Amino acid sequence: MHRSHRVEAFKTYNRARERFMEDPQVLIDLERVVADEIVALTGSFADEAAQDYNAASVMYPFWQNYPPDNRGRQPIGDQFPWIEVGEHTVGIKLARGITRVFAINDLGFPTGADQRFVVFSEAIEDATAGLTDAAWLCVDVKSVGPRDDADHVVMSHNQISGSGRWDRVTTGVLNESMIARGRQRSHEFYPALPPILVLPDMTIAPTITMAIKPVYSMMPWVEETWSGQPLARIEVVTIPNGLLLTENPNYLRQYPGLLFPGKDDKSKDPRKLRARVSFERLRRLAAWRDVVVWGAAED
Protein backbone atom coordinates (compact mmCIF):
# COMPACT_ATOMS: atom_id res chain seq x y z
CA MET A 1 0.00 0.00 0.00
CA HIS A 2 2.83 2.42 0.80
CA ARG A 3 4.63 2.05 -2.56
CA SER A 4 2.47 4.45 -4.56
CA HIS A 5 2.79 7.02 -1.77
CA ARG A 6 6.49 6.60 -1.04
CA VAL A 7 8.29 8.42 -3.88
CA GLU A 8 6.22 11.60 -3.77
CA ALA A 9 6.19 11.53 0.06
CA PHE A 10 10.00 11.29 0.05
CA LYS A 11 10.28 14.47 -2.02
CA THR A 12 7.61 16.35 -0.06
CA TYR A 13 9.07 15.30 3.29
CA ASN A 14 12.60 16.40 2.50
CA ARG A 15 11.46 19.75 1.12
CA ALA A 16 9.50 20.38 4.32
CA ARG A 17 12.37 19.19 6.53
CA GLU A 18 14.81 21.52 4.80
CA ARG A 19 12.38 24.41 5.18
CA PHE A 20 11.99 23.86 8.92
CA MET A 21 15.74 23.48 9.44
CA GLU A 22 16.45 26.67 7.48
CA ASP A 23 13.79 28.64 9.37
CA PRO A 24 13.11 26.93 12.74
CA GLN A 25 11.01 29.87 13.92
CA VAL A 26 8.20 28.58 11.67
CA LEU A 27 8.20 25.32 13.61
CA ILE A 28 8.40 27.14 16.96
CA ASP A 29 5.48 29.40 15.99
CA LEU A 30 3.47 26.34 14.99
CA GLU A 31 4.18 24.65 18.33
CA ARG A 32 3.07 27.73 20.22
CA VAL A 33 -0.19 28.05 18.27
CA VAL A 34 -1.13 24.45 19.03
CA ALA A 35 0.15 24.58 22.62
CA ASP A 36 -1.85 27.71 23.41
CA GLU A 37 -5.02 26.02 22.17
CA ILE A 38 -4.42 22.84 24.20
CA VAL A 39 -3.58 24.83 27.33
CA ALA A 40 -6.77 26.87 26.98
CA LEU A 41 -8.85 23.76 26.26
CA THR A 42 -7.43 21.90 29.27
CA GLY A 43 -8.12 24.90 31.48
CA SER A 44 -11.70 25.06 30.25
CA PHE A 45 -12.52 21.53 31.44
CA ALA A 46 -10.18 21.46 34.47
CA ASP A 47 -12.90 21.97 37.09
CA GLU A 48 -14.95 19.13 35.63
CA ALA A 49 -11.83 16.97 35.39
CA ALA A 50 -11.04 17.61 39.06
CA GLN A 51 -14.55 16.58 40.08
CA ASP A 52 -14.36 13.34 38.09
CA TYR A 53 -10.76 12.70 39.19
CA ASN A 54 -11.76 13.01 42.85
CA ALA A 55 -14.70 10.68 42.29
CA ALA A 56 -12.18 7.82 42.12
CA SER A 57 -11.48 8.34 45.82
CA VAL A 58 -15.16 8.72 46.73
CA MET A 59 -15.92 5.45 44.92
CA TYR A 60 -13.32 3.53 46.92
CA PRO A 61 -15.80 0.97 48.36
CA PHE A 62 -16.52 -0.26 44.84
CA TRP A 63 -12.90 -1.10 43.98
CA GLN A 64 -11.09 -1.43 47.33
CA ASN A 65 -10.95 -5.23 46.99
CA TYR A 66 -9.60 -5.00 43.42
CA PRO A 67 -7.07 -2.16 43.52
CA PRO A 68 -4.72 -1.30 40.63
CA ASP A 69 -1.36 -3.05 40.72
CA ASN A 70 1.45 -1.19 42.45
CA ARG A 71 4.11 0.24 40.19
CA GLY A 72 7.68 1.30 40.71
CA ARG A 73 10.35 -0.13 42.93
CA GLN A 74 9.49 -1.23 46.47
CA PRO A 75 6.16 0.62 46.86
CA ILE A 76 5.31 1.50 50.44
CA GLY A 77 1.65 0.54 50.02
CA ASP A 78 0.06 3.74 51.33
CA GLN A 79 -1.12 5.00 47.94
CA PHE A 80 -2.60 3.67 44.71
CA PRO A 81 -1.37 4.14 41.14
CA TRP A 82 -3.60 6.81 39.63
CA ILE A 83 -2.41 6.48 36.03
CA GLU A 84 -5.73 5.32 34.60
CA VAL A 85 -7.64 7.88 36.65
CA GLY A 86 -5.72 10.64 34.89
CA GLU A 87 -5.99 9.05 31.47
CA HIS A 88 -9.78 8.77 31.73
CA THR A 89 -10.70 11.99 33.52
CA VAL A 90 -8.25 14.26 31.67
CA GLY A 91 -7.27 12.38 28.51
CA ILE A 92 -10.81 11.51 27.46
CA LYS A 93 -12.01 15.08 28.02
CA LEU A 94 -9.20 16.27 25.78
CA ALA A 95 -10.29 13.84 23.07
CA ARG A 96 -13.91 14.94 23.38
CA GLY A 97 -13.13 18.65 23.48
CA ILE A 98 -10.43 18.99 20.87
CA THR A 99 -12.96 19.32 18.05
CA ARG A 100 -13.99 22.65 19.59
CA VAL A 101 -10.65 24.17 18.60
CA PHE A 102 -9.42 22.09 15.64
CA ALA A 103 -10.72 20.04 12.77
CA ILE A 104 -9.23 16.60 13.36
CA ASN A 105 -8.36 13.37 11.62
CA ASP A 106 -7.89 10.16 13.62
CA LEU A 107 -4.91 9.02 11.59
CA GLY A 108 -4.01 5.36 11.89
CA PHE A 109 -0.47 4.99 13.26
CA PRO A 110 0.85 1.92 15.10
CA THR A 111 2.88 3.66 17.80
CA GLY A 112 3.07 6.93 19.70
CA ALA A 113 1.31 8.84 22.44
CA ASP A 114 -1.85 7.98 24.39
CA GLN A 115 -3.75 10.63 22.44
CA ARG A 116 -2.76 11.44 18.86
CA PHE A 117 -4.62 13.43 16.26
CA VAL A 118 -3.91 15.21 13.01
CA VAL A 119 -5.24 18.70 13.72
CA PHE A 120 -6.14 21.36 11.15
CA SER A 121 -6.76 25.10 11.53
CA GLU A 122 -6.31 28.45 9.83
CA ALA A 123 -4.04 29.46 12.72
CA ILE A 124 -1.66 26.61 11.80
CA GLU A 125 -1.66 27.77 8.19
CA ASP A 126 -0.88 31.33 9.31
CA ALA A 127 1.92 30.16 11.62
CA THR A 128 3.57 28.19 8.82
CA ALA A 129 3.13 30.96 6.22
CA GLY A 130 0.90 28.74 4.12
CA LEU A 131 3.17 25.68 4.12
CA THR A 132 0.50 23.56 5.81
CA ASP A 133 -2.69 23.82 7.82
CA ALA A 134 -2.01 20.55 9.67
CA ALA A 135 0.03 19.17 12.57
CA TRP A 136 0.33 15.72 14.13
CA LEU A 137 -0.44 16.29 17.78
CA CYS A 138 0.75 13.64 20.26
CA VAL A 139 -0.30 14.09 23.91
CA ASP A 140 0.51 11.85 26.87
CA VAL A 141 -1.21 12.05 30.26
CA LYS A 142 1.29 11.51 33.09
CA SER A 143 -0.40 11.24 36.50
CA VAL A 144 1.90 11.43 39.51
CA GLY A 145 1.62 11.75 43.27
CA PRO A 146 3.54 13.95 45.70
CA ARG A 147 6.50 11.56 45.95
CA ASP A 148 6.99 11.62 42.16
CA ASP A 149 6.13 15.27 41.61
CA ALA A 150 9.53 16.40 40.37
CA ASP A 151 10.10 19.24 37.91
CA HIS A 152 10.19 16.90 34.93
CA VAL A 153 8.25 14.25 33.06
CA VAL A 154 9.39 10.78 32.02
CA MET A 155 8.95 10.09 28.29
CA SER A 156 9.51 6.86 26.38
CA HIS A 157 11.27 6.50 23.05
CA ASN A 158 7.98 6.49 21.15
CA GLN A 159 6.78 9.75 22.71
CA ILE A 160 9.48 12.10 21.35
CA SER A 161 10.38 12.91 17.75
CA GLY A 162 13.91 12.88 16.37
CA SER A 163 16.12 14.18 13.58
CA GLY A 164 14.18 12.29 10.93
CA ARG A 165 16.72 11.71 8.17
CA TRP A 166 15.28 10.15 5.02
CA ASP A 167 18.25 9.74 2.71
CA ARG A 168 16.95 7.18 0.22
CA VAL A 169 13.44 6.39 -0.89
CA THR A 170 13.68 2.78 0.24
CA THR A 171 15.03 3.36 3.76
CA GLY A 172 12.19 5.32 5.36
CA VAL A 173 12.62 7.88 8.11
CA LEU A 174 15.43 7.25 10.60
CA ASN A 175 16.25 9.17 13.79
CA GLU A 176 19.76 9.58 15.10
CA SER A 177 20.20 8.88 18.79
CA MET A 178 20.18 11.70 21.34
CA ILE A 179 22.12 11.98 24.59
CA ALA A 180 20.09 12.16 27.78
CA ARG A 181 22.66 14.04 29.84
CA GLY A 182 22.61 14.06 33.64
CA ARG A 183 24.98 15.42 36.25
CA GLN A 184 26.50 12.06 37.09
CA ARG A 185 25.58 9.83 34.18
CA SER A 186 24.28 9.95 30.64
CA HIS A 187 22.85 7.48 28.16
CA GLU A 188 21.80 7.35 24.55
CA PHE A 189 18.13 7.90 23.85
CA TYR A 190 16.52 6.61 20.67
CA PRO A 191 13.45 8.66 19.73
CA ALA A 192 11.02 6.77 17.52
CA LEU A 193 8.61 9.43 16.23
CA PRO A 194 9.26 11.19 12.92
CA PRO A 195 9.51 15.00 13.15
CA ILE A 196 7.12 15.34 10.20
CA LEU A 197 4.43 13.18 8.63
CA VAL A 198 3.34 13.34 5.01
CA LEU A 199 -0.27 12.24 4.96
CA PRO A 200 -1.82 10.03 2.25
CA ASP A 201 -3.01 13.18 0.41
CA MET A 202 0.52 14.70 0.65
CA THR A 203 -0.42 17.15 3.40
CA ILE A 204 2.56 18.03 5.59
CA ALA A 205 1.93 17.48 9.31
CA PRO A 206 4.82 18.43 11.65
CA THR A 207 4.90 16.45 14.90
CA ILE A 208 4.02 18.26 18.12
CA THR A 209 4.56 16.39 21.39
CA MET A 210 2.96 17.46 24.65
CA ALA A 211 2.40 16.03 28.12
CA ILE A 212 -0.41 16.75 30.55
CA LYS A 213 0.60 16.11 34.14
CA PRO A 214 -2.22 15.69 36.70
CA VAL A 215 -0.71 15.70 40.19
CA TYR A 216 -2.60 14.24 43.14
CA SER A 217 -2.14 14.84 46.85
CA MET A 218 -2.36 12.19 49.57
CA MET A 219 -4.85 12.65 52.39
CA PRO A 220 -3.86 11.31 55.84
CA TRP A 221 -5.03 7.83 56.72
CA VAL A 222 -7.81 7.75 59.33
CA GLU A 223 -7.95 4.78 61.70
CA GLU A 224 -5.77 2.74 59.33
CA THR A 225 -8.10 3.50 56.43
CA TRP A 226 -7.04 5.11 53.16
CA SER A 227 -8.72 8.52 52.77
CA GLY A 228 -8.16 9.54 49.18
CA GLN A 229 -5.91 11.09 46.53
CA PRO A 230 -7.54 14.32 45.34
CA LEU A 231 -6.28 16.30 42.37
CA ALA A 232 -3.88 19.09 43.31
CA ARG A 233 -2.63 20.46 39.98
CA ILE A 234 -2.77 20.07 36.21
CA GLU A 235 0.34 21.10 34.29
CA VAL A 236 0.77 21.13 30.50
CA VAL A 237 4.16 21.04 28.76
CA THR A 238 5.21 21.25 25.12
CA ILE A 239 8.36 19.35 24.14
CA PRO A 240 10.28 20.69 21.13
CA ASN A 241 10.11 18.87 17.83
CA GLY A 242 13.09 16.63 17.11
CA LEU A 243 14.42 19.02 14.45
CA LEU A 244 14.55 21.79 17.05
CA LEU A 245 16.20 19.45 19.54
CA THR A 246 18.92 18.12 17.25
CA GLU A 247 19.32 20.28 14.13
CA ASN A 248 18.50 23.98 14.31
CA PRO A 249 18.68 25.58 16.86
CA ASN A 250 19.83 22.29 18.48
CA TYR A 251 18.30 22.82 21.91
CA LEU A 252 20.00 19.73 23.31
CA ARG A 253 23.37 21.35 22.75
CA GLN A 254 22.26 24.79 23.94
CA TYR A 255 20.51 23.49 27.06
CA PRO A 256 22.38 20.44 28.44
CA GLY A 257 20.08 18.48 30.73
CA LEU A 258 16.93 19.26 28.75
CA LEU A 259 16.84 15.48 28.39
CA PHE A 260 18.40 13.50 31.22
CA PRO A 261 18.41 9.81 32.19
CA GLY A 262 15.12 8.12 33.03
CA LYS A 263 14.11 5.42 35.49
CA ASP A 264 15.27 2.35 33.60
CA ASP A 265 18.08 0.02 34.66
CA LYS A 266 20.84 -1.43 32.52
CA SER A 267 18.91 -4.64 31.81
CA LYS A 268 16.43 -2.87 29.55
CA ASP A 269 16.85 -2.79 25.79
CA PRO A 270 18.95 0.37 25.21
CA ARG A 271 16.73 1.34 22.28
CA LYS A 272 13.77 1.57 24.64
CA LEU A 273 15.31 3.48 27.53
CA ARG A 274 13.21 6.39 28.72
CA ALA A 275 14.39 9.93 29.33
CA ARG A 276 13.27 12.69 31.63
CA VAL A 277 12.38 16.08 30.12
CA SER A 278 13.34 18.98 32.38
CA PHE A 279 10.57 21.53 32.95
CA GLU A 280 13.14 24.04 34.18
CA ARG A 281 14.92 23.84 30.83
CA LEU A 282 11.61 24.11 28.97
CA ARG A 283 10.82 27.31 30.88
CA ARG A 284 14.19 28.68 29.84
CA LEU A 285 13.22 28.10 26.23
CA ALA A 286 9.85 29.83 26.63
CA ALA A 287 7.30 30.28 29.41
CA TRP A 288 4.51 28.91 27.21
CA ARG A 289 6.21 25.50 27.16
CA ASP A 290 5.29 24.81 30.82
CA VAL A 291 1.91 26.07 32.07
CA VAL A 292 -0.03 25.21 35.22
CA VAL A 293 -3.65 25.34 34.09
CA TRP A 294 -5.33 24.32 37.36
CA GLY A 295 -4.26 24.34 41.00
CA ALA A 296 -1.13 25.82 42.52
CA ALA A 297 2.31 25.83 40.92
CA GLU A 298 5.28 24.52 42.89
CA ASP A 299 7.23 27.08 44.89
C-alpha positions, 0 to 999 in steps of 0.5 A: 500500500505504501509504494504508490505514496512513497516516492512523492512523500520522500520528495515532499518530506525532505522539502519540508524538513529543509524548510523547517531546518532553514527557518526553525522559527516557523516550527516554533510558531506552529508549536506555540499556536497548538500549545496555546489552544491545548492549554486553553482547552485543558483549562476550560474543562479542568474543574470538571476533570477535578470533580471526576478525578476526585470521584475515584477516591469517593468510589473507593468501596466499589474497587477497594478489593480489586485495587490497581497493581502497584508500580515502581520499585518497592512501593510502600503501600500507602497510595494507589497508582492513579495512572488510569484515573488521569488518562480517563478523567483528563485524557478523554475530556481532551479527546472529546473537546479537541474538536472545539478548537481544531478540525481533526483526523484520527490518523491510523499509526501503530505507535506513539502517544496515548492521544494522537490526532492530526489537527487542522486550523487556519491558525496553523496555516498562518503560523507556517506561512501557508506551508500547511494547515495541519500538525500531528499532535501527540499528547501523553497524560502523566499522573503522579503523586507527591512523591513523584512530583519532580520538575520533569516528566518521564517520556519513552522513546515512542513519545518524542520525535527525532532528527528524521533523516530520510536519505533514500526512498527505500530506507524510510525515516530514521532518527539519530540517537540523542544523549540524555545528559545528567549530572552524574551519568548519561545514556543514549536515547533513541526517539522513535517518532518522525519529526514530520508526517506526510499524509496520504493526500501529501499534506505536511503534518509536523509532529508536536509532542505534549504532556499533561501532568495531573498531580494528586495529593495524599490525604492522611489515613484515618484509623488505618483507612485510606482517605483519598488522593484528590487532584492538586494540579494540572500542568501542561508542557510542550516538548520541542520537535526533534528538528529543534532538539537536534538540528537547528537551533539544536536545543539539546546542545544549547541546554544540556540536561533538557533530556536527562536519564530516566528510570530504567536500569541497565537490563532494559533494551537500550533502544527503549530506555526512557528519558526525563524532560526537564521543565526548568529547561523548557521554561528557559526556552519559553514560558509557554512550554510549561503552564499550570492550568489548574491548582497551585504551581510549585514554589 
